[in-house]
Amino acid sequence: MIFSSEVKLVKPDAAIFELALKESGAAAQSTTFVDDRLENVLAARRLGMDSVHFKHVSQMDNSDFNGSG
């Protein structure tokens, strides 16, 4: 887990996404990012991550993770 308060980085700063990818060993292209803030979703997409934007958890279902971003 990465805590903003510990690493002094916050979304949508690309550096926090890059740190998460580095620490997890995952490639951006094989990662799905989910958030309710559009600016965070767009930042993750710029790094090549599949990203899902939602406003409320009731909007989510498995079709949101089909890789289409």
N, C-alpha and C positions, 0 to 999 in steps of 0.2 A: 504494500500500500504506500502511496505517496501522499503526504499531507502538505498542502500549500504553505502552512505556517512553518513547517520545518525546512522546506526547500526555497522558500521566499519567491515562489512563482505562482501565478494564478492564470486560469483560463480567461481569455482566449490566447494568451501568450504561447506561441509555438514551442517555446522552450520546455514547458511542462509536458506537452504531448511527446516531444522528442525524448525527454527524460523517462517517461512512462514506457515508451517503446524500447529504449535502451535497457532499462531495468528488467523488463519482462522478456527481452530477447525476441520480441515479436516484430514482424515486418508490418509497416503501415498498411500494406495491401491486404494483409490477412487479419486485420483488426476492425472491429465494429465499435463505434463510439455512439453513445446514446445520451442526449441531453435535452433539457427543455428550453435552453437559450440558443437562439439561432446563431448568434455570433460565435459561440463555442463550436457548434456543429460545422459552420463554414470554415473555421480555423482548422479543425480536424480534417475536413475534406481537402483543404489546400495541401496537407501533408500526405494525401493519398489514402487516408483512412475511409472506409465505408462508414457513413454517418447517418443517424436517424434523429430527426427533430420531432419532439412531441410536446404537447402542452399539458397533458394529464395522463397518468398511467392507464386509465381506462381506454385510451386510444391505442394502446400497444397490443399486438398479437404477433405470432410467429412470422407472419407475412412481412413484418417490418425488417426482418433479418434475412432478406433474400439476396443481398449483395448489390442491390440497384442504387442504394444511397438516396 
